[in-house]
Amino acid sequence: MEHYEKVHVPLVRATPKLQSIDVHRVAKTVYGGEGIFLIARMTFADRASFDQAMASAENKAAGKDLMSFAAGAVTLLVTDDTSDT
């Protein structure tokens, strides 16, 4: 966790267009998803901002770092906020 907190999260925070990053440690798995112990949620204003961020050098550096310690153990998802629908 030290590398994640001291190296990886600062790299992620440098991603252009990033509005916020929230990191949560999983306290309990109620059903499915065994082995998930950490969830990080990155938010962007819109899909265009997300696309620009994902193409940035800063995000590529964060992705390279992520693969250095979590390759094969990480799942990345893209979601759409449906709370206003």
KEMAR-557348 format. One record per residue: residue number from 1; residue in one letter; x, y, z of N, C-alpha, C in turn. Coordinates in pm, whole numbers, plus 50000, padded with zeros to 5 digits. Layout:
REM residues N
{domar NUM,'A',{X,Y,Z},{X,Y,Z},{X,Y,Z}}
...
//
This chain:
REM residues 85
{domar 1,'M',{50082,49879,50000},{50000,50000,50000},{50086,50126,50000}}
{domar 2,'E',{50207,50116,50053},{50291,50236,50058},{50319,50290,49918}}
{domar 3,'H',{50355,50201,49825},{50381,50245,49688},{50254,50306,49629}}
{domar 4,'Y',{50141,50242,49650},{50015,50291,49595},{49987,50433,49645}}
{domar 5,'E',{50000,50452,49775},{49967,50582,49834},{50069,50691,49804}}
{domar 6,'K',{50197,50655,49805},{50302,50757,49793},{50350,50779,49650}}
{domar 7,'V',{50331,50681,49563},{50378,50694,49425},{50261,50696,49327}}
{domar 8,'H',{50176,50593,49333},{50072,50578,49232},{49965,50687,49239}}
{domar 9,'V',{49909,50711,49355},{49802,50811,49365},{49851,50950,49322}}
{domar 10,'P',{49971,50993,49361},{50017,51122,49308},{50030,51125,49155}}
{domar 11,'L',{50071,51013,49095},{50075,51007,48949},{49935,51023,48892}}
{domar 12,'V',{49837,50956,48952},{49699,50967,48906},{49648,51110,48923}}
{domar 13,'R',{49678,51171,49035},{49632,51309,49061},{49684,51408,48957}}
{domar 14,'A',{49796,51375,48892},{49854,51463,48789},{49782,51451,48655}}
{domar 15,'T',{49687,51358,48643},{49615,51338,48517},{49532,51461,48484}}
{domar 16,'P',{49553,51518,48365},{49473,51635,48325},{49324,51602,48321}}
{domar 17,'K',{49243,51700,48352},{49096,51690,48348},{49037,51607,48462}}
{domar 18,'L',{49120,51548,48548},{49069,51470,48660},{49003,51564,48760}}
{domar 19,'Q',{48878,51537,48792},{48807,51618,48892},{48836,51570,49032}}
{domar 20,'S',{48836,51438,49050},{48862,51383,49184},{48902,51237,49173}}
{domar 21,'I',{48967,51189,49277},{48993,51047,49293},{48957,51012,49437}}
{domar 22,'D',{48876,50909,49452},{48836,50859,49584},{48886,50716,49594}}
{domar 23,'V',{48957,50685,49701},{49010,50551,49721},{48945,50492,49845}}
{domar 24,'H',{48892,50371,49831},{48823,50304,49942},{48877,50163,49957}}
{domar 25,'R',{48908,50125,50079},{48947,49988,50109},{48820,49908,50134}}
{domar 26,'V',{48808,49793,50072},{48690,49708,50087},{48692,49648,50227}}
{domar 27,'A',{48587,49672,50303},{48578,49621,50440},{48520,49480,50444}}
{domar 28,'K',{48429,49452,50349},{48362,49322,50351},{48304,49294,50213}}
{domar 29,'T',{48316,49172,50167},{48251,49129,50043},{48124,49055,50083}}
{domar 30,'V',{48011,49106,50038},{47883,49044,50073},{47849,48932,49975}}
{domar 31,'Y',{47875,48955,49846},{47843,48853,49745},{47931,48878,49623}}
{domar 32,'G',{47995,48774,49571},{48078,48786,49452},{48200,48874,49473}}
{domar 33,'G',{48273,48898,49368},{48386,48990,49374},{48494,48953,49473}}
{domar 34,'E',{48513,48825,49496},{48614,48780,49592},{48751,48835,49554}}
{domar 35,'G',{48828,48875,49652},{48963,48921,49630},{48975,49070,49602}}
{domar 36,'I',{48865,49140,49591},{48871,49285,49570},{48897,49349,49706}}
{domar 37,'F',{49006,49424,49715},{49038,49484,49844},{49047,49636,49839}}
{domar 38,'L',{49049,49693,49718},{49061,49838,49706},{48982,49883,49584}}
{domar 39,'I',{48911,49993,49598},{48837,50052,49486},{48878,50198,49477}}
{domar 40,'A',{48921,50237,49358},{48955,50378,49333},{48859,50429,49226}}
{domar 41,'R',{48797,50542,49254},{48703,50601,49158},{48759,50736,49113}}
{domar 42,'M',{48782,50747,48984},{48829,50872,48925},{48709,50936,48855}}
{domar 43,'T',{48689,51065,48876},{48575,51131,48811},{48623,51241,48717}}
{domar 44,'F',{48547,51255,48608},{48574,51353,48504},{48443,51423,48471}}
{domar 45,'A',{48450,51544,48419},{48331,51622,48390},{48242,51556,48285}}
{domar 46,'D',{48304,51494,48186},{48228,51434,48076},{48317,51336,48002}}
{domar 47,'R',{48259,51269,47903},{48333,51167,47829},{48450,51228,47752}}
{domar 48,'A',{48433,51348,47697},{48543,51412,47623},{48662,51439,47716}}
{domar 49,'S',{48634,51484,47837},{48741,51507,47935},{48810,51376,47971}}
{domar 50,'F',{48731,51272,47988},{48786,51140,48017},{48876,51094,47903}}
{domar 51,'D',{48829,51106,47780},{48908,51062,47665},{49040,51138,47655}}
{domar 52,'Q',{49035,51269,47680},{49158,51349,47678},{49252,51305,47789}}
{domar 53,'A',{49198,51279,47906},{49280,51235,48019},{49347,51102,47990}}
{domar 54,'M',{49271,51008,47934},{49326,50875,47908},{49438,50879,47805}}
{domar 55,'A',{49435,50977,47716},{49537,50989,47611},{49660,51068,47657}}
{domar 56,'S',{49656,51122,47778},{49764,51209,47824},{49888,51131,47866}}
{domar 57,'A',{50001,51198,47859},{50128,51139,47904},{50122,51107,48053}}
{domar 58,'E',{50055,51191,48130},{50044,51168,48274},{49967,51040,48305}}
{domar 59,'N',{49858,51018,48232},{49781,50895,48254},{49860,50772,48209}}
{domar 60,'K',{49931,50786,48100},{50014,50674,48054},{50120,50639,48157}}
{domar 61,'A',{50177,50740,48223},{50276,50714,48328},{50211,50643,48446}}
{domar 62,'A',{50088,50686,48483},{50016,50620,48592},{49983,50475,48555}}
{domar 63,'G',{49944,50452,48430},{49913,50317,48385},{50036,50227,48386}}
{domar 64,'K',{50148,50280,48343},{50273,50203,48346},{50309,50167,48490}}
{domar 65,'D',{50294,50264,48579},{50321,50236,48720},{50226,50129,48773}}
{domar 66,'L',{50097,50140,48741},{49999,50042,48788},{50037,49901,48744}}
{domar 67,'M',{50079,49887,48620},{50117,49755,48570},{50244,49703,48636}}
{domar 68,'S',{50324,49792,48693},{50447,49748,48758},{50421,49675,48890}}
{domar 69,'F',{50303,49697,48949},{50274,49630,49076},{50140,49558,49080}}
{domar 70,'A',{50055,49577,48977},{49921,49516,48984},{49880,49445,48856}}
{domar 71,'A',{49972,49421,48765},{49937,49351,48641},{49874,49215,48675}}
{domar 72,'G',{49761,49186,48613},{49693,49060,48637},{49604,49060,48760}}
{domar 73,'A',{49612,49164,48841},{49532,49169,48963},{49437,49287,48966}}
{domar 74,'V',{49433,49364,48859},{49353,49485,48858},{49245,49475,48751}}
{domar 75,'T',{49131,49534,48780},{49022,49546,48683},{48991,49694,48668}}
{domar 76,'L',{48988,49741,48545},{48955,49881,48517},{48819,49886,48450}}
{domar 77,'L',{48732,49970,48500},{48597,49984,48446},{48570,50129,48411}}
{domar 78,'V',{48489,50152,48311},{48439,50286,48278},{48290,50282,48300}}
{domar 79,'T',{48239,50376,48378},{48096,50380,48407},{48038,50514,48368}}
{domar 80,'D',{47907,50519,48352},{47834,50642,48329},{47745,50667,48448}}
{domar 81,'D',{47740,50791,48492},{47656,50830,48605},{47511,50830,48561}}
{domar 82,'T',{47429,50747,48622},{47286,50741,48586},{47198,50796,48698}}
{domar 83,'S',{47259,50866,48795},{47181,50912,48909},{47078,51018,48872}}
{domar 84,'D',{47094,51085,48757},{46998,51187,48715},{46893,51134,48619}}
{domar 85,'T',{46892,51004,48596},{46796,50948,48499},{46679,50886,48570}}
//
